[in-house]
Amino acid sequence: MSRPKHKLVFLDAATYGDVSLERFFERWECTVHQITRPAETLRRVDGHSIVVTNKVVIDEPVLSSAEARELKLIAVAATGTDIIDIEAAGKLGITVCNVPGYATQSVSQFTMALILELATRAGRYAQSVNRGDWEKSPVFAMVNQAGIELSGKQLGVVGYGNIGATVAQIARSFGMKVLIAARPGTEGLLAAGRVHVEQLLREADIVSLHCPLTPQTRNLINQETLALMKPTAFLINTARGALIDEGALIHALREKRLAGAALDVISREPPPSDHPVILACRELNNLIVTPHTVWSAHEARERLLSKIAENIDCFFLGEPRNVVV
C-alpha cells in the first residue's frame, strides 16, 4: 500500500510567474494560491505539513495557532528569511529552509544593467527617440544626456557574498577598480582587502548594496552617510529597501548632492501610488526604480523551484539541507 502524500500549500505562487509547478503535484498533495493576504494565512495553512512562501509572513501567532498544528516544514522560496519568526519556529520544532544562491547571475547582470543605464542613459535616449525628439535634431547625433565611461571608475560593494562578488567580477571586466566594504559596524583590524564603509562611501564612484537587512544595516545609507559620497557618485540598491533612508536619498538627488540612484527595492512593496520613491522617480531624471525584479530571470525561477522541491525531498528523507532553524 502506498503511503499518503504530504499536503503542501503554496501561499503566493504568482511570484513564480510562468514556471510550472507540475514537479510538486507529482510528489505531494498540493494546494496553490496565487496570492495570500494576511487575513487568509491561518485558514490556508490549516491541515498542511509543508508551506511554501516567498513573501507571505509566517509569524508567531500563525506558527502557534491550532491551524498550524500539522506544520512540519516551511520552505522559503527565497534566500532571505525575515518573513518568518525564526525563534518561534525553532521553539515549536518547525523546520525552516531557504534557497541560497539561486539568483546570483540574474541579480548580478541586472545590477550591471542598472549601473550601465545610469552611466550611458541608453533607456532615456530610447524614450527620447520614441517621443520623436531625434527627428527634430539639427545634427546626426543627440548628446543631451551626459554619460560616463566605467573604465577606471571605482565600484564600492557593500555585502560581498555570492552576488556582491559576481558583480565585482563583472565590473572588473569593464576596467573598474573594486572596493569591498567590511561588515558594517566592524571595528579594529580589518580583513585583507576590506575597507570601512565610510572610506568606501568617500572613495567610490558607484556604490552597490548587496548586504542583508540587519539592525546594523537598517538605514545604512542616511543623511550622514550620503554626505560622505561624491556628488558625482551613483547608488545602486538591489538588496533590501530599508537599507536606505528614502527621504534622505530623495533630498540628496533633488539637491544634486548625488548624481543618480537606481533602486530595485523600496520600503513598501508593492508601493501605494503616493509612496515617496514612486513620486520622486516621476519627478527626477536621476532616479531609476524597477519593481523588485532583479532576481526574476526565467532560469533563476526554474532553479528556485527545483531547489525548493529538493529541500522538501531531503527533509522527508531525514537529510534536511539549507536549514535556517
Contacts in CASP RR format, 6 or more apart in sequence:
PFRMAT RR
TARGET T0000
AUTHOR 0000-0000-0000
METHOD contacts of the structure
MODEL  1
MSRPKHKLVFLDAATYGDVSLERFFERWECTVHQITRPAETLRRVDGHSI
VVTNKVVIDEPVLSSAEARELKLIAVAATGTDIIDIEAAGKLGITVCNVP
GYATQSVSQFTMALILELATRAGRYAQSVNRGDWEKSPVFAMVNQAGIEL
SGKQLGVVGYGNIGATVAQIARSFGMKVLIAARPGTEGLLAAGRVHVEQL
LREADIVSLHCPLTPQTRNLINQETLALMKPTAFLINTARGALIDEGALI
HALREKRLAGAALDVISREPPPSDHPVILACRELNNLIVTPHTVWSAHEA
RERLLSKIAENIDCFFLGEPRNVVV
4 29 0 8 1.000
5 27 0 8 1.000
5 28 0 8 1.000
5 29 0 8 1.000
6 28 0 8 1.000
6 29 0 8 1.000
6 49 0 8 1.000
6 50 0 8 1.000
6 316 0 8 1.000
7 28 0 8 1.000
7 29 0 8 1.000
7 30 0 8 1.000
7 31 0 8 1.000
7 47 0 8 1.000
7 48 0 8 1.000
7 49 0 8 1.000
7 50 0 8 1.000
7 70 0 8 1.000
8 24 0 8 1.000
8 28 0 8 1.000
8 29 0 8 1.000
8 30 0 8 1.000
8 31 0 8 1.000
8 48 0 8 1.000
8 49 0 8 1.000
8 50 0 8 1.000
8 51 0 8 1.000
8 52 0 8 1.000
8 312 0 8 1.000
9 30 0 8 1.000
9 31 0 8 1.000
9 32 0 8 1.000
9 33 0 8 1.000
9 44 0 8 1.000
9 45 0 8 1.000
9 48 0 8 1.000
9 50 0 8 1.000
9 51 0 8 1.000
9 52 0 8 1.000
10 21 0 8 1.000
10 24 0 8 1.000
10 30 0 8 1.000
10 31 0 8 1.000
10 32 0 8 1.000
10 33 0 8 1.000
10 52 0 8 1.000
11 33 0 8 1.000
11 36 0 8 1.000
11 41 0 8 1.000
11 44 0 8 1.000
11 45 0 8 1.000
11 51 0 8 1.000
11 52 0 8 1.000
11 53 0 8 1.000
11 54 0 8 1.000
11 56 0 8 1.000
12 33 0 8 1.000
12 34 0 8 1.000
12 35 0 8 1.000
12 36 0 8 1.000
12 53 0 8 1.000
12 54 0 8 1.000
12 55 0 8 1.000
12 56 0 8 1.000
13 21 0 8 1.000
13 32 0 8 1.000
13 33 0 8 1.000
13 34 0 8 1.000
14 34 0 8 1.000
14 35 0 8 1.000
15 54 0 8 1.000
15 55 0 8 1.000
15 77 0 8 1.000
16 54 0 8 1.000
16 77 0 8 1.000
16 301 0 8 1.000
16 304 0 8 1.000
16 305 0 8 1.000
17 301 0 8 1.000
18 298 0 8 1.000
19 298 0 8 1.000
19 301 0 8 1.000
19 302 0 8 1.000
19 304 0 8 1.000
19 305 0 8 1.000
21 30 0 8 1.000
21 32 0 8 1.000
21 305 0 8 1.000
23 305 0 8 1.000
23 306 0 8 1.000
23 309 0 8 1.000
24 30 0 8 1.000
24 305 0 8 1.000
24 309 0 8 1.000
27 309 0 8 1.000
27 312 0 8 1.000
27 313 0 8 1.000
28 50 0 8 1.000
28 312 0 8 1.000
31 44 0 8 1.000
31 48 0 8 1.000
33 40 0 8 1.000
33 44 0 8 1.000
36 44 0 8 1.000
36 56 0 8 1.000
38 57 0 8 1.000
41 56 0 8 1.000
41 57 0 8 1.000
41 58 0 8 1.000
41 62 0 8 1.000
42 62 0 8 1.000
42 65 0 8 1.000
42 67 0 8 1.000
42 68 0 8 1.000
43 67 0 8 1.000
45 51 0 8 1.000
45 58 0 8 1.000
45 62 0 8 1.000
45 65 0 8 1.000
45 67 0 8 1.000
45 68 0 8 1.000
45 71 0 8 1.000
46 67 0 8 1.000
46 68 0 8 1.000
46 70 0 8 1.000
47 67 0 8 1.000
47 69 0 8 1.000
47 70 0 8 1.000
47 71 0 8 1.000
48 70 0 8 1.000
48 71 0 8 1.000
49 70 0 8 1.000
49 71 0 8 1.000
49 72 0 8 1.000
49 73 0 8 1.000
50 71 0 8 1.000
50 72 0 8 1.000
50 73 0 8 1.000
50 74 0 8 1.000
50 75 0 8 1.000
50 312 0 8 1.000
51 58 0 8 1.000
51 71 0 8 1.000
51 73 0 8 1.000
51 74 0 8 1.000
51 75 0 8 1.000
52 75 0 8 1.000
52 77 0 8 1.000
52 308 0 8 1.000
53 74 0 8 1.000
53 75 0 8 1.000
53 76 0 8 1.000
53 77 0 8 1.000
53 83 0 8 1.000
53 84 0 8 1.000
54 76 0 8 1.000
54 77 0 8 1.000
54 78 0 8 1.000
55 78 0 8 1.000
55 83 0 8 1.000
55 269 0 8 1.000
56 83 0 8 1.000
57 83 0 8 1.000
57 84 0 8 1.000
58 74 0 8 1.000
58 83 0 8 1.000
58 84 0 8 1.000
58 85 0 8 1.000
58 89 0 8 1.000
59 84 0 8 1.000
59 85 0 8 1.000
59 88 0 8 1.000
60 85 0 8 1.000
60 88 0 8 1.000
62 68 0 8 1.000
63 71 0 8 1.000
63 85 0 8 1.000
63 88 0 8 1.000
63 89 0 8 1.000
63 92 0 8 1.000
63 94 0 8 1.000
64 88 0 8 1.000
64 92 0 8 1.000
68 94 0 8 1.000
71 94 0 8 1.000
72 94 0 8 1.000
72 95 0 8 1.000
72 315 0 8 1.000
73 94 0 8 1.000
73 95 0 8 1.000
73 96 0 8 1.000
73 97 0 8 1.000
73 312 0 8 1.000
73 315 0 8 1.000
74 84 0 8 1.000
74 89 0 8 1.000
74 94 0 8 1.000
74 95 0 8 1.000
74 96 0 8 1.000
74 97 0 8 1.000
75 97 0 8 1.000
75 308 0 8 1.000
75 311 0 8 1.000
75 312 0 8 1.000
76 83 0 8 1.000
76 84 0 8 1.000
76 96 0 8 1.000
76 97 0 8 1.000
76 98 0 8 1.000
76 99 0 8 1.000
76 324 0 8 1.000
77 99 0 8 1.000
77 304 0 8 1.000
77 305 0 8 1.000
77 308 0 8 1.000
78 98 0 8 1.000
78 99 0 8 1.000
78 304 0 8 1.000
79 98 0 8 1.000
79 99 0 8 1.000
79 100 0 8 1.000
79 101 0 8 1.000
79 102 0 8 1.000
79 103 0 8 1.000
80 98 0 8 1.000
80 212 0 8 1.000
81 96 0 8 1.000
81 98 0 8 1.000
81 324 0 8 1.000
82 213 0 8 1.000
84 96 0 8 1.000
84 324 0 8 1.000
86 96 0 8 1.000
86 324 0 8 1.000
86 325 0 8 1.000
87 325 0 8 1.000
89 95 0 8 1.000
89 96 0 8 1.000
89 325 0 8 1.000
90 96 0 8 1.000
90 325 0 8 1.000
95 315 0 8 1.000
95 320 0 8 1.000
95 323 0 8 1.000
95 325 0 8 1.000
96 323 0 8 1.000
96 324 0 8 1.000
96 325 0 8 1.000
97 311 0 8 1.000
97 315 0 8 1.000
97 320 0 8 1.000
97 321 0 8 1.000
97 322 0 8 1.000
97 323 0 8 1.000
97 324 0 8 1.000
98 322 0 8 1.000
98 324 0 8 1.000
99 304 0 8 1.000
99 307 0 8 1.000
99 308 0 8 1.000
99 311 0 8 1.000
99 322 0 8 1.000
100 162 0 8 1.000
100 322 0 8 1.000
101 162 0 8 1.000
101 163 0 8 1.000
102 300 0 8 1.000
102 303 0 8 1.000
102 304 0 8 1.000
102 307 0 8 1.000
103 163 0 8 1.000
103 294 0 8 1.000
103 295 0 8 1.000
103 296 0 8 1.000
103 297 0 8 1.000
103 300 0 8 1.000
103 303 0 8 1.000
103 304 0 8 1.000
104 162 0 8 1.000
104 163 0 8 1.000
104 166 0 8 1.000
105 166 0 8 1.000
105 297 0 8 1.000
105 299 0 8 1.000
105 300 0 8 1.000
106 294 0 8 1.000
106 295 0 8 1.000
106 296 0 8 1.000
106 297 0 8 1.000
106 299 0 8 1.000
106 300 0 8 1.000
107 163 0 8 1.000
107 238 0 8 1.000
107 294 0 8 1.000
107 295 0 8 1.000
108 163 0 8 1.000
108 164 0 8 1.000
108 166 0 8 1.000
108 167 0 8 1.000
108 170 0 8 1.000
109 170 0 8 1.000
109 297 0 8 1.000
110 238 0 8 1.000
110 264 0 8 1.000
110 290 0 8 1.000
110 293 0 8 1.000
110 294 0 8 1.000
110 297 0 8 1.000
111 163 0 8 1.000
111 167 0 8 1.000
111 208 0 8 1.000
111 210 0 8 1.000
111 236 0 8 1.000
111 238 0 8 1.000
111 294 0 8 1.000
112 167 0 8 1.000
112 170 0 8 1.000
112 171 0 8 1.000
114 236 0 8 1.000
114 238 0 8 1.000
114 262 0 8 1.000
114 264 0 8 1.000
114 288 0 8 1.000
114 290 0 8 1.000
115 150 0 8 1.000
115 155 0 8 1.000
115 171 0 8 1.000
115 206 0 8 1.000
115 208 0 8 1.000
115 234 0 8 1.000
115 236 0 8 1.000
115 262 0 8 1.000
116 122 0 8 1.000
116 150 0 8 1.000
117 123 0 8 1.000
117 124 0 8 1.000
117 262 0 8 1.000
117 288 0 8 1.000
118 206 0 8 1.000
118 234 0 8 1.000
118 236 0 8 1.000
118 259 0 8 1.000
118 260 0 8 1.000
118 261 0 8 1.000
118 262 0 8 1.000
118 288 0 8 1.000
119 147 0 8 1.000
119 148 0 8 1.000
119 149 0 8 1.000
119 150 0 8 1.000
119 234 0 8 1.000
120 147 0 8 1.000
121 145 0 8 1.000
121 146 0 8 1.000
121 147 0 8 1.000
124 145 0 8 1.000
124 285 0 8 1.000
125 142 0 8 1.000
125 145 0 8 1.000
128 134 0 8 1.000
128 142 0 8 1.000
128 144 0 8 1.000
128 145 0 8 1.000
133 142 0 8 1.000
134 142 0 8 1.000
150 171 0 8 1.000
150 174 0 8 1.000
150 175 0 8 1.000
150 176 0 8 1.000
151 174 0 8 1.000
151 175 0 8 1.000
151 176 0 8 1.000
152 175 0 8 1.000
152 176 0 8 1.000
152 177 0 8 1.000
153 176 0 8 1.000
153 177 0 8 1.000
153 205 0 8 1.000
153 206 0 8 1.000
154 176 0 8 1.000
154 177 0 8 1.000
154 178 0 8 1.000
154 179 0 8 1.000
154 203 0 8 1.000
154 204 0 8 1.000
154 205 0 8 1.000
154 206 0 8 1.000
155 167 0 8 1.000
155 168 0 8 1.000
155 171 0 8 1.000
155 176 0 8 1.000
155 177 0 8 1.000
155 178 0 8 1.000
155 179 0 8 1.000
155 204 0 8 1.000
155 205 0 8 1.000
155 206 0 8 1.000
155 207 0 8 1.000
155 208 0 8 1.000
156 178 0 8 1.000
156 179 0 8 1.000
156 180 0 8 1.000
156 181 0 8 1.000
156 200 0 8 1.000
156 204 0 8 1.000
156 206 0 8 1.000
156 207 0 8 1.000
156 208 0 8 1.000
157 164 0 8 1.000
157 165 0 8 1.000
157 167 0 8 1.000
157 168 0 8 1.000
157 178 0 8 1.000
157 179 0 8 1.000
157 180 0 8 1.000
157 181 0 8 1.000
157 208 0 8 1.000
157 210 0 8 1.000
158 181 0 8 1.000
158 184 0 8 1.000
158 197 0 8 1.000
158 200 0 8 1.000
158 207 0 8 1.000
158 208 0 8 1.000
158 209 0 8 1.000
158 210 0 8 1.000
158 211 0 8 1.000
158 220 0 8 1.000
159 180 0 8 1.000
159 181 0 8 1.000
159 209 0 8 1.000
159 210 0 8 1.000
159 211 0 8 1.000
159 239 0 8 1.000
160 168 0 8 1.000
160 180 0 8 1.000
160 181 0 8 1.000
160 210 0 8 1.000
161 210 0 8 1.000
163 210 0 8 1.000
163 238 0 8 1.000
164 208 0 8 1.000
164 210 0 8 1.000
167 208 0 8 1.000
167 210 0 8 1.000
168 178 0 8 1.000
168 180 0 8 1.000
171 178 0 8 1.000
172 178 0 8 1.000
176 206 0 8 1.000
179 195 0 8 1.000
179 199 0 8 1.000
179 200 0 8 1.000
179 203 0 8 1.000
179 204 0 8 1.000
180 193 0 8 1.000
180 194 0 8 1.000
180 195 0 8 1.000
180 200 0 8 1.000
181 194 0 8 1.000
181 195 0 8 1.000
181 196 0 8 1.000
181 197 0 8 1.000
181 200 0 8 1.000
182 190 0 8 1.000
182 191 0 8 1.000
182 194 0 8 1.000
182 195 0 8 1.000
182 196 0 8 1.000
182 197 0 8 1.000
183 216 0 8 1.000
184 197 0 8 1.000
184 211 0 8 1.000
184 216 0 8 1.000
184 217 0 8 1.000
184 220 0 8 1.000
185 197 0 8 1.000
185 216 0 8 1.000
186 194 0 8 1.000
186 196 0 8 1.000
190 196 0 8 1.000
195 203 0 8 1.000
197 220 0 8 1.000
197 225 0 8 1.000
198 225 0 8 1.000
198 228 0 8 1.000
200 207 0 8 1.000
201 207 0 8 1.000
201 225 0 8 1.000
201 228 0 8 1.000
201 229 0 8 1.000
202 228 0 8 1.000
202 229 0 8 1.000
202 230 0 8 1.000
204 229 0 8 1.000
204 230 0 8 1.000
204 233 0 8 1.000
205 230 0 8 1.000
205 232 0 8 1.000
205 233 0 8 1.000
205 234 0 8 1.000
206 233 0 8 1.000
206 234 0 8 1.000
206 235 0 8 1.000
206 236 0 8 1.000
207 229 0 8 1.000
207 233 0 8 1.000
207 234 0 8 1.000
207 235 0 8 1.000
207 236 0 8 1.000
208 236 0 8 1.000
208 237 0 8 1.000
208 238 0 8 1.000
209 220 0 8 1.000
209 221 0 8 1.000
209 235 0 8 1.000
209 236 0 8 1.000
209 237 0 8 1.000
209 238 0 8 1.000
209 239 0 8 1.000
209 243 0 8 1.000
209 244 0 8 1.000
210 238 0 8 1.000
210 239 0 8 1.000
211 217 0 8 1.000
211 220 0 8 1.000
211 239 0 8 1.000
211 243 0 8 1.000
212 239 0 8 1.000
212 240 0 8 1.000
213 239 0 8 1.000
213 240 0 8 1.000
213 241 0 8 1.000
213 242 0 8 1.000
213 243 0 8 1.000
217 240 0 8 1.000
217 243 0 8 1.000
218 242 0 8 1.000
218 243 0 8 1.000
219 242 0 8 1.000
219 243 0 8 1.000
219 244 0 8 1.000
219 245 0 8 1.000
220 243 0 8 1.000
220 244 0 8 1.000
221 235 0 8 1.000
221 237 0 8 1.000
221 243 0 8 1.000
221 244 0 8 1.000
221 245 0 8 1.000
221 248 0 8 1.000
221 249 0 8 1.000
222 244 0 8 1.000
222 245 0 8 1.000
222 248 0 8 1.000
223 245 0 8 1.000
223 248 0 8 1.000
223 251 0 8 1.000
226 248 0 8 1.000
226 249 0 8 1.000
226 252 0 8 1.000
226 257 0 8 1.000
226 258 0 8 1.000
227 257 0 8 1.000
229 235 0 8 1.000
229 258 0 8 1.000
230 259 0 8 1.000
231 256 0 8 1.000
231 257 0 8 1.000
231 258 0 8 1.000
231 259 0 8 1.000
232 259 0 8 1.000
233 258 0 8 1.000
233 259 0 8 1.000
233 260 0 8 1.000
234 258 0 8 1.000
234 259 0 8 1.000
234 260 0 8 1.000
234 261 0 8 1.000
234 262 0 8 1.000
235 244 0 8 1.000
235 249 0 8 1.000
235 258 0 8 1.000
235 260 0 8 1.000
235 261 0 8 1.000
235 262 0 8 1.000
236 261 0 8 1.000
236 262 0 8 1.000
236 263 0 8 1.000
237 243 0 8 1.000
237 244 0 8 1.000
237 261 0 8 1.000
237 262 0 8 1.000
237 263 0 8 1.000
237 264 0 8 1.000
237 265 0 8 1.000
238 264 0 8 1.000
238 265 0 8 1.000
238 294 0 8 1.000
239 265 0 8 1.000
240 265 0 8 1.000
241 263 0 8 1.000
241 265 0 8 1.000
241 266 0 8 1.000
241 267 0 8 1.000
242 267 0 8 1.000
244 263 0 8 1.000
246 266 0 8 1.000
246 267 0 8 1.000
246 276 0 8 1.000
246 277 0 8 1.000
247 276 0 8 1.000
249 258 0 8 1.000
249 261 0 8 1.000
250 276 0 8 1.000
250 277 0 8 1.000
250 280 0 8 1.000
250 284 0 8 1.000
250 287 0 8 1.000
252 258 0 8 1.000
253 260 0 8 1.000
253 261 0 8 1.000
253 280 0 8 1.000
253 284 0 8 1.000
253 286 0 8 1.000
253 287 0 8 1.000
254 280 0 8 1.000
254 284 0 8 1.000
256 286 0 8 1.000
258 286 0 8 1.000
259 286 0 8 1.000
260 286 0 8 1.000
260 287 0 8 1.000
261 286 0 8 1.000
261 287 0 8 1.000
261 288 0 8 1.000
262 287 0 8 1.000
262 288 0 8 1.000
262 289 0 8 1.000
262 290 0 8 1.000
263 277 0 8 1.000
263 287 0 8 1.000
263 288 0 8 1.000
263 289 0 8 1.000
263 290 0 8 1.000
264 289 0 8 1.000
264 290 0 8 1.000
264 291 0 8 1.000
264 292 0 8 1.000
264 293 0 8 1.000
264 294 0 8 1.000
265 292 0 8 1.000
266 275 0 8 1.000
266 277 0 8 1.000
266 278 0 8 1.000
266 289 0 8 1.000
267 275 0 8 1.000
267 277 0 8 1.000
268 275 0 8 1.000
269 291 0 8 1.000
269 292 0 8 1.000
270 291 0 8 1.000
271 277 0 8 1.000
271 278 0 8 1.000
272 278 0 8 1.000
277 287 0 8 1.000
277 289 0 8 1.000
278 289 0 8 1.000
280 287 0 8 1.000
281 287 0 8 1.000
281 288 0 8 1.000
281 289 0 8 1.000
307 322 0 8 1.000
310 321 0 8 1.000
311 320 0 8 1.000
311 321 0 8 1.000
311 322 0 8 1.000
314 320 0 8 1.000
314 321 0 8 1.000
END
